[in-house]
């Protein structure tokens, strides 16, 4: 059973006044650039779990990962937390 949430809508003016963008000089707490993760198998078949993912998360932000099964949400979180290593690692955690 698929859940159709309809078209994506911009935040209402009422909601937007509670959400402040990060200042232009702010430094991300987590920064990922062009991350990819490929899993191999015993039979030589490779599965691309993530491809060219870039992400900035700023201190105090709440970030939600949404996607269908197999989209790479858990892989991305495992990379961010250091549980999964990636070959092209440009993962940056700042104080």
PyMOL Python script that loads the backbone (N, CA, C, O; Angstrom):
from pymol import cmd

cmd.read_pdbstr("""\
ATOM      1  N   UNK A   1       0.845  -1.170   0.000  1.00  0.00           N
ATOM      2  CA  UNK A   1       0.000   0.000   0.000  1.00  0.00           C
ATOM      3  C   UNK A   1       0.894   1.238   0.000  1.00  0.00           C
ATOM      4  O   UNK A   1       1.740   1.402   0.879  1.00  0.00           O
ATOM      5  N   UNK A   2       0.703   2.095  -0.978  1.00  0.00           N
ATOM      6  CA  UNK A   2       1.497   3.318  -1.091  1.00  0.00           C
ATOM      7  C   UNK A   2       0.770   4.467  -0.413  1.00  0.00           C
ATOM      8  O   UNK A   2      -0.457   4.557  -0.461  1.00  0.00           O
ATOM      9  N   UNK A   3       1.528   5.328   0.209  1.00  0.00           N
ATOM     10  CA  UNK A   3       0.978   6.510   0.869  1.00  0.00           C
ATOM     11  C   UNK A   3       1.289   7.714   0.004  1.00  0.00           C
ATOM     12  O   UNK A   3       2.455   8.060  -0.182  1.00  0.00           O
ATOM     13  N   UNK A   4       0.254   8.361  -0.531  1.00  0.00           N
ATOM     14  CA  UNK A   4       0.437   9.538  -1.375  1.00  0.00           C
ATOM     15  C   UNK A   4       0.231  10.779  -0.524  1.00  0.00           C
ATOM     16  O   UNK A   4      -0.879  11.046  -0.062  1.00  0.00           O
ATOM     17  N   UNK A   5       1.297  11.535  -0.318  1.00  0.00           N
ATOM     18  CA  UNK A   5       1.220  12.748   0.487  1.00  0.00           C
ATOM     19  C   UNK A   5       0.908  13.978  -0.346  1.00  0.00           C
ATOM     20  O   UNK A   5       0.817  15.084   0.186  1.00  0.00           O
ATOM     21  N   UNK A   6       0.745  13.793  -1.649  1.00  0.00           N
ATOM     22  CA  UNK A   6       0.433  14.920  -2.518  1.00  0.00           C
ATOM     23  C   UNK A   6       1.679  15.705  -2.864  1.00  0.00           C
ATOM     24  O   UNK A   6       2.791  15.322  -2.500  1.00  0.00           O
ATOM     25  N   UNK A   7       1.484  16.813  -3.573  1.00  0.00           N
ATOM     26  CA  UNK A   7       2.639  17.610  -3.993  1.00  0.00           C
ATOM     27  C   UNK A   7       3.323  18.286  -2.813  1.00  0.00           C
ATOM     28  O   UNK A   7       2.694  18.577  -1.796  1.00  0.00           O
ATOM     29  N   UNK A   8       4.614  18.528  -2.965  1.00  0.00           N
ATOM     30  CA  UNK A   8       5.379  19.231  -1.940  1.00  0.00           C
ATOM     31  C   UNK A   8       4.947  20.685  -1.932  1.00  0.00           C
ATOM     32  O   UNK A   8       4.817  21.306  -2.987  1.00  0.00           O
ATOM     33  N   UNK A   9       4.726  21.228  -0.750  1.00  0.00           N
ATOM     34  CA  UNK A   9       4.291  22.615  -0.630  1.00  0.00           C
ATOM     35  C   UNK A   9       5.316  23.401   0.164  1.00  0.00           C
ATOM     36  O   UNK A   9       5.994  22.863   1.038  1.00  0.00           O
ATOM     37  N   UNK A  10       5.416  24.679  -0.152  1.00  0.00           N
ATOM     38  CA  UNK A  10       6.294  25.563   0.603  1.00  0.00           C
ATOM     39  C   UNK A  10       5.714  25.773   1.998  1.00  0.00           C
ATOM     40  O   UNK A  10       4.505  25.647   2.196  1.00  0.00           O
ATOM     41  N   UNK A  11       6.566  26.090   2.954  1.00  0.00           N
ATOM     42  CA  UNK A  11       6.107  26.363   4.314  1.00  0.00           C
ATOM     43  C   UNK A  11       5.204  27.585   4.314  1.00  0.00           C
ATOM     44  O   UNK A  11       5.446  28.546   3.584  1.00  0.00           O
ATOM     45  N   UNK A  12       4.181  27.544   5.122  1.00  0.00           N
ATOM     46  CA  UNK A  12       3.275  28.687   5.218  1.00  0.00           C
ATOM     47  C   UNK A  12       4.003  29.865   5.848  1.00  0.00           C
ATOM     48  O   UNK A  12       5.022  29.694   6.517  1.00  0.00           O
ATOM     49  N   UNK A  13       3.474  31.057   5.629  1.00  0.00           N
ATOM     50  CA  UNK A  13       4.087  32.260   6.207  1.00  0.00           C
ATOM     51  C   UNK A  13       4.114  32.156   7.726  1.00  0.00           C
ATOM     52  O   UNK A  13       5.072  32.596   8.363  1.00  0.00           O
ATOM     53  N   UNK A  14       3.065  31.575   8.309  1.00  0.00           N
ATOM     54  CA  UNK A  14       3.012  31.424   9.770  1.00  0.00           C
ATOM     55  C   UNK A  14       4.129  30.512  10.255  1.00  0.00           C
ATOM     56  O   UNK A  14       4.790  30.812  11.250  1.00  0.00           O
ATOM     57  N   UNK A  15       4.342  29.400   9.559  1.00  0.00           N
ATOM     58  CA  UNK A  15       5.402  28.470   9.940  1.00  0.00           C
ATOM     59  C   UNK A  15       6.774  29.086   9.691  1.00  0.00           C
ATOM     60  O   UNK A  15       7.685  28.921  10.501  1.00  0.00           O
ATOM     61  N   UNK A  16       6.925  29.789   8.585  1.00  0.00           N
ATOM     62  CA  UNK A  16       8.224  30.346   8.205  1.00  0.00           C
ATOM     63  C   UNK A  16       8.756  31.329   9.236  1.00  0.00           C
ATOM     64  O   UNK A  16       9.971  31.473   9.372  1.00  0.00           O
ATOM     65  N   UNK A  17       7.885  32.001   9.957  1.00  0.00           N
ATOM     66  CA  UNK A  17       8.388  32.976  10.930  1.00  0.00           C
ATOM     67  C   UNK A  17       9.046  32.300  12.132  1.00  0.00           C
ATOM     68  O   UNK A  17       9.784  32.951  12.872  1.00  0.00           O
ATOM     69  N   UNK A  18       8.794  31.014  12.338  1.00  0.00           N
ATOM     70  CA  UNK A  18       9.422  30.281  13.436  1.00  0.00           C
ATOM     71  C   UNK A  18      10.724  29.612  13.011  1.00  0.00           C
ATOM     72  O   UNK A  18      11.503  29.178  13.859  1.00  0.00           O
ATOM     73  N   UNK A  19      10.961  29.527  11.731  1.00  0.00           N
ATOM     74  CA  UNK A  19      12.147  28.856  11.214  1.00  0.00           C
ATOM     75  C   UNK A  19      13.104  29.906  10.681  1.00  0.00           C
ATOM     76  O   UNK A  19      12.794  30.626   9.732  1.00  0.00           O
ATOM     77  N   UNK A  20      14.268  29.983  11.306  1.00  0.00           N
ATOM     78  CA  UNK A  20      15.262  30.957  10.871  1.00  0.00           C
ATOM     79  C   UNK A  20      16.374  30.236  10.127  1.00  0.00           C
ATOM     80  O   UNK A  20      16.895  29.231  10.609  1.00  0.00           O
ATOM     81  N   UNK A  21      16.741  30.743   8.956  1.00  0.00           N
ATOM     82  CA  UNK A  21      17.851  30.107   8.238  1.00  0.00           C
ATOM     83  C   UNK A  21      19.162  30.314   8.992  1.00  0.00           C
ATOM     84  O   UNK A  21      19.303  31.246   9.784  1.00  0.00           O
ATOM     85  N   UNK A  22      20.098  29.441   8.732  1.00  0.00           N
ATOM     86  CA  UNK A  22      21.420  29.582   9.354  1.00  0.00           C
ATOM     87  C   UNK A  22      22.061  30.869   8.859  1.00  0.00           C
ATOM     88  O   UNK A  22      21.926  31.213   7.685  1.00  0.00           O
ATOM     89  N   UNK A  23      22.753  31.584   9.735  1.00  0.00           N
ATOM     90  CA  UNK A  23      23.443  32.800   9.293  1.00  0.00           C
ATOM     91  C   UNK A  23      24.445  32.483   8.186  1.00  0.00           C
ATOM     92  O   UNK A  23      24.985  31.379   8.120  1.00  0.00           O
ATOM     93  N   UNK A  24      24.682  33.454   7.327  1.00  0.00           N
ATOM     94  CA  UNK A  24      25.579  33.249   6.184  1.00  0.00           C
ATOM     95  C   UNK A  24      26.978  32.823   6.626  1.00  0.00           C
ATOM     96  O   UNK A  24      27.664  32.106   5.896  1.00  0.00           O
ATOM     97  N   UNK A  25      27.405  33.251   7.803  1.00  0.00           N
ATOM     98  CA  UNK A  25      28.750  32.917   8.288  1.00  0.00           C
ATOM     99  C   UNK A  25      28.782  31.636   9.122  1.00  0.00           C
ATOM    100  O   UNK A  25      29.844  31.248   9.610  1.00  0.00           O
ATOM    101  N   UNK A  26      27.641  30.979   9.292  1.00  0.00           N
ATOM    102  CA  UNK A  26      27.573  29.775  10.129  1.00  0.00           C
ATOM    103  C   UNK A  26      28.376  28.632   9.502  1.00  0.00           C
ATOM    104  O   UNK A  26      28.434  28.486   8.281  1.00  0.00           O
ATOM    105  N   UNK A  27      28.980  27.842  10.359  1.00  0.00           N
ATOM    106  CA  UNK A  27      29.751  26.677   9.929  1.00  0.00           C
ATOM    107  C   UNK A  27      28.917  25.436  10.236  1.00  0.00           C
ATOM    108  O   UNK A  27      28.435  25.285  11.358  1.00  0.00           O
ATOM    109  N   UNK A  28      28.740  24.548   9.266  1.00  0.00           N
ATOM    110  CA  UNK A  28      27.933  23.349   9.519  1.00  0.00           C
ATOM    111  C   UNK A  28      28.540  22.470  10.607  1.00  0.00           C
ATOM    112  O   UNK A  28      29.761  22.350  10.708  1.00  0.00           O
ATOM    113  N   UNK A  29      27.686  21.859  11.415  1.00  0.00           N
ATOM    114  CA  UNK A  29      28.148  20.890  12.411  1.00  0.00           C
ATOM    115  C   UNK A  29      28.520  19.583  11.725  1.00  0.00           C
ATOM    116  O   UNK A  29      29.436  18.884  12.159  1.00  0.00           O
ATOM    117  N   UNK A  30      27.805  19.255  10.650  1.00  0.00           N
ATOM    118  CA  UNK A  30      28.091  18.062   9.847  1.00  0.00           C
ATOM    119  C   UNK A  30      28.063  18.478   8.386  1.00  0.00           C
ATOM    120  O   UNK A  30      27.121  19.127   7.933  1.00  0.00           O
ATOM    121  N   UNK A  31      29.089  18.106   7.663  1.00  0.00           N
ATOM    122  CA  UNK A  31      29.143  18.420   6.229  1.00  0.00           C
ATOM    123  C   UNK A  31      29.568  17.164   5.477  1.00  0.00           C
ATOM    124  O   UNK A  31      30.599  16.565   5.781  1.00  0.00           O
ATOM    125  N   UNK A  32      28.774  16.779   4.508  1.00  0.00           N
ATOM    126  CA  UNK A  32      29.105  15.667   3.618  1.00  0.00           C
ATOM    127  C   UNK A  32      29.162  16.210   2.202  1.00  0.00           C
ATOM    128  O   UNK A  32      28.309  17.009   1.815  1.00  0.00           O
ATOM    129  N   UNK A  33      30.133  15.800   1.435  1.00  0.00           N
ATOM    130  CA  UNK A  33      30.265  16.250   0.054  1.00  0.00           C
ATOM    131  C   UNK A  33      30.528  15.060  -0.865  1.00  0.00           C
ATOM    132  O   UNK A  33      31.486  14.310  -0.684  1.00  0.00           O
ATOM    133  N   UNK A  34      29.655  14.912  -1.849  1.00  0.00           N
ATOM    134  CA  UNK A  34      29.823  13.909  -2.911  1.00  0.00           C
ATOM    135  C   UNK A  34      30.100  12.511  -2.366  1.00  0.00           C
ATOM    136  O   UNK A  34      30.986  11.809  -2.852  1.00  0.00           O
ATOM    137  N   UNK A  35      29.345  12.122  -1.368  1.00  0.00           N
ATOM    138  CA  UNK A  35      29.524  10.813  -0.730  1.00  0.00           C
ATOM    139  C   UNK A  35      28.891   9.728  -1.595  1.00  0.00           C
ATOM    140  O   UNK A  35      27.791   9.895  -2.121  1.00  0.00           O
ATOM    141  N   UNK A  36      29.595   8.630  -1.731  1.00  0.00           N
ATOM    142  CA  UNK A  36      29.016   7.469  -2.389  1.00  0.00           C
ATOM    143  C   UNK A  36      29.381   6.224  -1.597  1.00  0.00           C
ATOM    144  O   UNK A  36      30.407   6.179  -0.918  1.00  0.00           O
ATOM    145  N   UNK A  37      28.532   5.227  -1.696  1.00  0.00           N
ATOM    146  CA  UNK A  37      28.792   3.945  -1.041  1.00  0.00           C
ATOM    147  C   UNK A  37      28.297   2.846  -1.959  1.00  0.00           C
ATOM    148  O   UNK A  37      27.140   2.837  -2.378  1.00  0.00           O
ATOM    149  N   UNK A  38      29.191   1.922  -2.262  1.00  0.00           N
ATOM    150  CA  UNK A  38      28.860   0.777  -3.095  1.00  0.00           C
ATOM    151  C   UNK A  38      29.120  -0.480  -2.279  1.00  0.00           C
ATOM    152  O   UNK A  38      30.196  -0.646  -1.705  1.00  0.00           O
ATOM    153  N   UNK A  39      28.137  -1.356  -2.231  1.00  0.00           N
ATOM    154  CA  UNK A  39      28.294  -2.637  -1.551  1.00  0.00           C
ATOM    155  C   UNK A  39      28.572  -3.706  -2.599  1.00  0.00           C
ATOM    156  O   UNK A  39      27.954  -3.717  -3.664  1.00  0.00           O
ATOM    157  N   UNK A  40      29.502  -4.599  -2.295  1.00  0.00           N
ATOM    158  CA  UNK A  40      29.783  -5.727  -3.175  1.00  0.00           C
ATOM    159  C   UNK A  40      29.064  -6.967  -2.669  1.00  0.00           C
ATOM    160  O   UNK A  40      28.514  -6.973  -1.568  1.00  0.00           O
ATOM    161  N   UNK A  41      29.073  -7.997  -3.470  1.00  0.00           N
ATOM    162  CA  UNK A  41      28.459  -9.253  -3.044  1.00  0.00           C
ATOM    163  C   UNK A  41      29.429 -10.394  -3.320  1.00  0.00           C
ATOM    164  O   UNK A  41      30.483 -10.200  -3.925  1.00  0.00           O
ATOM    165  N   UNK A  42      29.066 -11.554  -2.878  1.00  0.00           N
ATOM    166  CA  UNK A  42      29.912 -12.726  -3.101  1.00  0.00           C
ATOM    167  C   UNK A  42      29.986 -13.094  -4.582  1.00  0.00           C
ATOM    168  O   UNK A  42      30.932 -13.751  -5.016  1.00  0.00           O
ATOM    169  N   UNK A  43      28.998 -12.675  -5.343  1.00  0.00           N
ATOM    170  CA  UNK A  43      28.934 -13.042  -6.757  1.00  0.00           C
ATOM    171  C   UNK A  43      29.467 -11.935  -7.664  1.00  0.00           C
ATOM    172  O   UNK A  43      29.296 -11.995  -8.882  1.00  0.00           O
ATOM    173  N   UNK A  44      30.108 -10.932  -7.080  1.00  0.00           N
ATOM    174  CA  UNK A  44      30.693  -9.863  -7.870  1.00  0.00           C
ATOM    175  C   UNK A  44      29.721  -8.784  -8.311  1.00  0.00           C
ATOM    176  O   UNK A  44      30.096  -7.878  -9.054  1.00  0.00           O
ATOM    177  N   UNK A  45      28.491  -8.869  -7.868  1.00  0.00           N
ATOM    178  CA  UNK A  45      27.492  -7.855  -8.223  1.00  0.00           C
ATOM    179  C   UNK A  45      27.605  -6.705  -7.234  1.00  0.00           C
ATOM    180  O   UNK A  45      27.631  -6.917  -6.021  1.00  0.00           O
ATOM    181  N   UNK A  46      27.674  -5.483  -7.761  1.00  0.00           N
ATOM    182  CA  UNK A  46      27.786  -4.311  -6.898  1.00  0.00           C
ATOM    183  C   UNK A  46      26.447  -3.592  -6.809  1.00  0.00           C
ATOM    184  O   UNK A  46      25.715  -3.485  -7.793  1.00  0.00           O
ATOM    185  N   UNK A  47      26.142  -3.105  -5.615  1.00  0.00           N
ATOM    186  CA  UNK A  47      24.919  -2.344  -5.380  1.00  0.00           C
ATOM    187  C   UNK A  47      25.295  -0.949  -4.930  1.00  0.00           C
ATOM    188  O   UNK A  47      26.002  -0.782  -3.936  1.00  0.00           O
ATOM    189  N   UNK A  48      24.825   0.059  -5.658  1.00  0.00           N
ATOM    190  CA  UNK A  48      25.080   1.451  -5.291  1.00  0.00           C
ATOM    191  C   UNK A  48      24.040   1.855  -4.253  1.00  0.00           C
ATOM    192  O   UNK A  48      22.848   1.925  -4.549  1.00  0.00           O
ATOM    193  N   UNK A  49      24.504   2.120  -3.029  1.00  0.00           N
ATOM    194  CA  UNK A  49      23.595   2.520  -1.956  1.00  0.00           C
ATOM    195  C   UNK A  49      23.437   4.036  -1.902  1.00  0.00           C
ATOM    196  O   UNK A  49      22.341   4.539  -1.653  1.00  0.00           O
ATOM    197  N   UNK A  50      24.520   4.761  -2.133  1.00  0.00           N
ATOM    198  CA  UNK A  50      24.499   6.227  -2.149  1.00  0.00           C
ATOM    199  C   UNK A  50      25.351   6.701  -3.313  1.00  0.00           C
ATOM    200  O   UNK A  50      26.376   6.102  -3.639  1.00  0.00           O
ATOM    201  N   UNK A  51      24.911   7.780  -3.930  1.00  0.00           N
ATOM    202  CA  UNK A  51      25.669   8.321  -5.054  1.00  0.00           C
ATOM    203  C   UNK A  51      25.587   9.834  -5.046  1.00  0.00           C
ATOM    204  O   UNK A  51      24.506  10.409  -5.178  1.00  0.00           O
ATOM    205  N   UNK A  52      26.743  10.480  -4.890  1.00  0.00           N
ATOM    206  CA  UNK A  52      26.858  11.934  -4.973  1.00  0.00           C
ATOM    207  C   UNK A  52      25.961  12.662  -3.964  1.00  0.00           C
ATOM    208  O   UNK A  52      25.237  13.587  -4.330  1.00  0.00           O
ATOM    209  N   UNK A  53      26.012  12.246  -2.707  1.00  0.00           N
ATOM    210  CA  UNK A  53      25.198  12.865  -1.654  1.00  0.00           C
ATOM    211  C   UNK A  53      25.995  13.982  -0.991  1.00  0.00           C
ATOM    212  O   UNK A  53      27.115  13.767  -0.527  1.00  0.00           O
ATOM    213  N   UNK A  54      25.409  15.170  -0.951  1.00  0.00           N
ATOM    214  CA  UNK A  54      26.008  16.315  -0.260  1.00  0.00           C
ATOM    215  C   UNK A  54      24.988  16.854   0.727  1.00  0.00           C
ATOM    216  O   UNK A  54      23.796  16.918   0.428  1.00  0.00           O
ATOM    217  N   UNK A  55      25.463  17.243   1.908  1.00  0.00           N
ATOM    218  CA  UNK A  55      24.544  17.621   2.973  1.00  0.00           C
ATOM    219  C   UNK A  55      25.261  18.499   3.983  1.00  0.00           C
ATOM    220  O   UNK A  55      26.394  18.209   4.365  1.00  0.00           O
ATOM    221  N   UNK A  56      24.612  19.565   4.416  1.00  0.00           N
ATOM    222  CA  UNK A  56      25.086  20.389   5.530  1.00  0.00           C
ATOM    223  C   UNK A  56      24.018  20.373   6.607  1.00  0.00           C
ATOM    224  O   UNK A  56      22.839  20.581   6.320  1.00  0.00           O
ATOM    225  N   UNK A  57      24.424  20.127   7.846  1.00  0.00           N
ATOM    226  CA  UNK A  57      23.511  20.197   8.988  1.00  0.00           C
ATOM    227  C   UNK A  57      24.132  21.155   9.987  1.00  0.00           C
ATOM    228  O   UNK A  57      25.285  20.993  10.386  1.00  0.00           O
ATOM    229  N   UNK A  58      23.359  22.152  10.386  1.00  0.00           N
ATOM    230  CA  UNK A  58      23.846  23.182  11.298  1.00  0.00           C
ATOM    231  C   UNK A  58      23.388  22.898  12.721  1.00  0.00           C
ATOM    232  O   UNK A  58      22.357  22.260  12.936  1.00  0.00           O
ATOM    233  N   UNK A  59      24.158  23.374  13.689  1.00  0.00           N
ATOM    234  CA  UNK A  59      23.833  23.203  15.095  1.00  0.00           C
ATOM    235  C   UNK A  59      22.424  23.728  15.358  1.00  0.00           C
ATOM    236  O   UNK A  59      22.069  24.826  14.930  1.00  0.00           O
ATOM    237  N   UNK A  60      21.630  22.935  16.062  1.00  0.00           N
ATOM    238  CA  UNK A  60      20.273  23.328  16.410  1.00  0.00           C
ATOM    239  C   UNK A  60      19.229  22.942  15.380  1.00  0.00           C
ATOM    240  O   UNK A  60      18.032  23.068  15.642  1.00  0.00           O
ATOM    241  N   UNK A  61      19.654  22.474  14.212  1.00  0.00           N
ATOM    242  CA  UNK A  61      18.700  22.069  13.181  1.00  0.00           C
ATOM    243  C   UNK A  61      18.172  20.673  13.462  1.00  0.00           C
ATOM    244  O   UNK A  61      18.849  19.837  14.061  1.00  0.00           O
ATOM    245  N   UNK A  62      16.968  20.448  13.021  1.00  0.00           N
ATOM    246  CA  UNK A  62      16.391  19.109  13.026  1.00  0.00           C
ATOM    247  C   UNK A  62      16.314  18.683  11.570  1.00  0.00           C
ATOM    248  O   UNK A  62      15.691  19.360  10.752  1.00  0.00           O
ATOM    249  N   UNK A  63      16.940  17.571  11.249  1.00  0.00           N
ATOM    250  CA  UNK A  63      16.983  17.087   9.878  1.00  0.00           C
ATOM    251  C   UNK A  63      16.308  15.731   9.809  1.00  0.00           C
ATOM    252  O   UNK A  63      16.539  14.868  10.655  1.00  0.00           O
ATOM    253  N   UNK A  64      15.475  15.550   8.800  1.00  0.00           N
ATOM    254  CA  UNK A  64      14.732  14.307   8.634  1.00  0.00           C
ATOM    255  C   UNK A  64      15.121  13.680   7.303  1.00  0.00           C
ATOM    256  O   UNK A  64      15.133  14.360   6.277  1.00  0.00           O
ATOM    257  N   UNK A  65      15.435  12.400   7.312  1.00  0.00           N
ATOM    258  CA  UNK A  65      15.702  11.656   6.083  1.00  0.00           C
ATOM    259  C   UNK A  65      14.452  10.880   5.714  1.00  0.00           C
ATOM    260  O   UNK A  65      13.930  10.105   6.516  1.00  0.00           O
ATOM    261  N   UNK A  66      13.981  11.090   4.514  1.00  0.00           N
ATOM    262  CA  UNK A  66      12.774  10.424   4.041  1.00  0.00           C
ATOM    263  C   UNK A  66      13.091   9.732   2.726  1.00  0.00           C
ATOM    264  O   UNK A  66      13.770  10.299   1.870  1.00  0.00           O
ATOM    265  N   UNK A  67      12.606   8.522   2.565  1.00  0.00           N
ATOM    266  CA  UNK A  67      12.802   7.812   1.305  1.00  0.00           C
ATOM    267  C   UNK A  67      12.203   6.422   1.389  1.00  0.00           C
ATOM    268  O   UNK A  67      11.893   5.922   2.471  1.00  0.00           O
ATOM    269  N   UNK A  68      12.049   5.815   0.236  1.00  0.00           N
ATOM    270  CA  UNK A  68      11.469   4.474   0.181  1.00  0.00           C
ATOM    271  C   UNK A  68      12.481   3.444   0.688  1.00  0.00           C
ATOM    272  O   UNK A  68      13.646   3.768   0.918  1.00  0.00           O
ATOM    273  N   UNK A  69      12.027   2.215   0.858  1.00  0.00           N
ATOM    274  CA  UNK A  69      12.918   1.133   1.282  1.00  0.00           C
ATOM    275  C   UNK A  69      14.063   1.007   0.283  1.00  0.00           C
ATOM    276  O   UNK A  69      13.844   1.000  -0.928  1.00  0.00           O
ATOM    277  N   UNK A  70      15.266   0.909   0.793  1.00  0.00           N
ATOM    278  CA  UNK A  70      16.422   0.753  -0.073  1.00  0.00           C
ATOM    279  C   UNK A  70      16.971   2.049  -0.635  1.00  0.00           C
ATOM    280  O   UNK A  70      17.848   2.021  -1.499  1.00  0.00           O
ATOM    281  N   UNK A  71      16.475   3.189  -0.165  1.00  0.00           N
ATOM    282  CA  UNK A  71      16.923   4.483  -0.698  1.00  0.00           C
ATOM    283  C   UNK A  71      18.289   4.899  -0.163  1.00  0.00           C
ATOM    284  O   UNK A  71      18.936   5.768  -0.748  1.00  0.00           O
ATOM    285  N   UNK A  72      18.742   4.297   0.939  1.00  0.00           N
ATOM    286  CA  UNK A  72      20.057   4.623   1.486  1.00  0.00           C
ATOM    287  C   UNK A  72      20.024   5.409   2.782  1.00  0.00           C
ATOM    288  O   UNK A  72      21.058   5.914   3.219  1.00  0.00           O
ATOM    289  N   UNK A  73      18.862   5.526   3.405  1.00  0.00           N
ATOM    290  CA  UNK A  73      18.742   6.297   4.653  1.00  0.00           C
ATOM    291  C   UNK A  73      19.631   5.721   5.753  1.00  0.00           C
ATOM    292  O   UNK A  73      20.384   6.456   6.392  1.00  0.00           O
ATOM    293  N   UNK A  74      19.548   4.437   5.972  1.00  0.00           N
ATOM    294  CA  UNK A  74      20.338   3.801   7.028  1.00  0.00           C
ATOM    295  C   UNK A  74      21.822   3.848   6.692  1.00  0.00           C
ATOM    296  O   UNK A  74      22.648   4.062   7.579  1.00  0.00           O
ATOM    297  N   UNK A  75      22.168   3.655   5.442  1.00  0.00           N
ATOM    298  CA  UNK A  75      23.572   3.746   5.031  1.00  0.00           C
ATOM    299  C   UNK A  75      24.109   5.139   5.301  1.00  0.00           C
ATOM    300  O   UNK A  75      25.215   5.284   5.823  1.00  0.00           O
ATOM    301  N   UNK A  76      23.343   6.170   4.953  1.00  0.00           N
ATOM    302  CA  UNK A  76      23.781   7.544   5.193  1.00  0.00           C
ATOM    303  C   UNK A  76      23.972   7.805   6.681  1.00  0.00           C
ATOM    304  O   UNK A  76      24.976   8.399   7.074  1.00  0.00           O
ATOM    305  N   UNK A  77      23.033   7.375   7.512  1.00  0.00           N
ATOM    306  CA  UNK A  77      23.167   7.569   8.959  1.00  0.00           C
ATOM    307  C   UNK A  77      24.361   6.786   9.503  1.00  0.00           C
ATOM    308  O   UNK A  77      25.041   7.255  10.416  1.00  0.00           O
ATOM    309  N   UNK A  78      24.618   5.613   8.959  1.00  0.00           N
ATOM    310  CA  UNK A  78      25.768   4.818   9.398  1.00  0.00           C
ATOM    311  C   UNK A  78      27.081   5.495   9.028  1.00  0.00           C
ATOM    312  O   UNK A  78      28.060   5.391   9.767  1.00  0.00           O
ATOM    313  N   UNK A  79      27.110   6.179   7.905  1.00  0.00           N
ATOM    314  CA  UNK A  79      28.306   6.931   7.509  1.00  0.00           C
ATOM    315  C   UNK A  79      28.489   8.131   8.424  1.00  0.00           C
ATOM    316  O   UNK A  79      29.599   8.395   8.886  1.00  0.00           O
ATOM    317  N   UNK A  80      27.412   8.857   8.689  1.00  0.00           N
ATOM    318  CA  UNK A  80      27.490  10.042   9.555  1.00  0.00           C
ATOM    319  C   UNK A  80      27.983   9.664  10.947  1.00  0.00           C
ATOM    320  O   UNK A  80      28.781  10.390  11.539  1.00  0.00           O
ATOM    321  N   UNK A  81      27.519   8.543  11.469  1.00  0.00           N
ATOM    322  CA  UNK A  81      27.907   8.124  12.820  1.00  0.00           C
ATOM    323  C   UNK A  81      29.234   7.369  12.853  1.00  0.00           C
ATOM    324  O   UNK A  81      29.722   7.029  13.931  1.00  0.00           O
ATOM    325  N   UNK A  82      29.820   7.103  11.690  1.00  0.00           N
ATOM    326  CA  UNK A  82      31.111   6.431  11.641  1.00  0.00           C
ATOM    327  C   UNK A  82      31.041   4.924  11.704  1.00  0.00           C
ATOM    328  O   UNK A  82      32.077   4.271  11.827  1.00  0.00           O
ATOM    329  N   UNK A  83      29.855   4.350  11.625  1.00  0.00           N
ATOM    330  CA  UNK A  83      29.715   2.898  11.675  1.00  0.00           C
ATOM    331  C   UNK A  83      30.091   2.234  10.358  1.00  0.00           C
ATOM    332  O   UNK A  83      30.478   1.066  10.328  1.00  0.00           O
ATOM    333  N   UNK A  84      29.973   2.993   9.267  1.00  0.00           N
ATOM    334  CA  UNK A  84      30.336   2.492   7.941  1.00  0.00           C
ATOM    335  C   UNK A  84      31.382   3.428   7.370  1.00  0.00           C
ATOM    336  O   UNK A  84      31.188   4.644   7.356  1.00  0.00           O
ATOM    337  N   UNK A  85      32.479   2.880   6.904  1.00  0.00           N
ATOM    338  CA  UNK A  85      33.523   3.688   6.286  1.00  0.00           C
ATOM    339  C   UNK A  85      33.277   3.767   4.788  1.00  0.00           C
ATOM    340  O   UNK A  85      32.745   2.838   4.180  1.00  0.00           O
ATOM    341  N   UNK A  86      33.673   4.890   4.207  1.00  0.00           N
ATOM    342  CA  UNK A  86      33.517   5.068   2.771  1.00  0.00           C
ATOM    343  C   UNK A  86      34.869   5.417   2.175  1.00  0.00           C
ATOM    344  O   UNK A  86      35.734   5.977   2.848  1.00  0.00           O
ATOM    345  N   UNK A  87      35.038   5.081   0.913  1.00  0.00           N
ATOM    346  CA  UNK A  87      36.324   5.300   0.250  1.00  0.00           C
ATOM    347  C   UNK A  87      36.605   6.780   0.054  1.00  0.00           C
ATOM    348  O   UNK A  87      37.723   7.236   0.293  1.00  0.00           O
ATOM    349  N   UNK A  88      35.607   7.531  -0.376  1.00  0.00           N
ATOM    350  CA  UNK A  88      35.827   8.959  -0.657  1.00  0.00           C
ATOM    351  C   UNK A  88      35.307   9.772   0.513  1.00  0.00           C
ATOM    352  O   UNK A  88      34.301  10.472   0.402  1.00  0.00           O
ATOM    353  N   UNK A  89      35.990   9.673   1.616  1.00  0.00           N
ATOM    354  CA  UNK A  89      35.486  10.282   2.843  1.00  0.00           C
ATOM    355  C   UNK A  89      35.903  11.738   2.948  1.00  0.00           C
ATOM    356  O   UNK A  89      37.077  12.063   3.120  1.00  0.00           O
ATOM    357  N   UNK A  90      34.904  12.604   2.839  1.00  0.00           N
ATOM    358  CA  UNK A  90      35.103  14.002   3.191  1.00  0.00           C
ATOM    359  C   UNK A  90      33.959  14.300   4.149  1.00  0.00           C
ATOM    360  O   UNK A  90      33.026  15.041   3.836  1.00  0.00           O
ATOM    361  N   UNK A  91      34.065  13.702   5.313  1.00  0.00           N
ATOM    362  CA  UNK A  91      33.043  13.872   6.336  1.00  0.00           C
ATOM    363  C   UNK A  91      33.647  14.786   7.375  1.00  0.00           C
ATOM    364  O   UNK A  91      34.767  14.557   7.831  1.00  0.00           O
ATOM    365  N   UNK A  92      32.928  15.806   7.748  1.00  0.00           N
ATOM    366  CA  UNK A  92      33.507  16.809   8.631  1.00  0.00           C
ATOM    367  C   UNK A  92      32.571  17.043   9.809  1.00  0.00           C
ATOM    368  O   UNK A  92      31.415  17.425   9.628  1.00  0.00           O
ATOM    369  N   UNK A  93      33.065  16.818  10.989  1.00  0.00           N
ATOM    370  CA  UNK A  93      32.321  17.110  12.203  1.00  0.00           C
ATOM    371  C   UNK A  93      33.032  18.251  12.901  1.00  0.00           C
ATOM    372  O   UNK A  93      34.229  18.168  13.180  1.00  0.00           O
ATOM    373  N   UNK A  94      32.313  19.292  13.177  1.00  0.00           N
ATOM    374  CA  UNK A  94      32.906  20.461  13.814  1.00  0.00           C
ATOM    375  C   UNK A  94      32.347  20.613  15.219  1.00  0.00           C
ATOM    376  O   UNK A  94      31.238  20.156  15.495  1.00  0.00           O
ATOM    377  N   UNK A  95      33.103  21.254  16.119  1.00  0.00           N
ATOM    378  CA  UNK A  95      32.617  21.434  17.497  1.00  0.00           C
ATOM    379  C   UNK A  95      31.387  22.322  17.554  1.00  0.00           C
ATOM    380  O   UNK A  95      30.856  22.573  18.635  1.00  0.00           O
TER     381      UNK A  95
END
""", "prot")
cmd.dss("prot")
cmd.show_as("cartoon", "prot")
cmd.util.cbc("prot")
cmd.orient("prot")
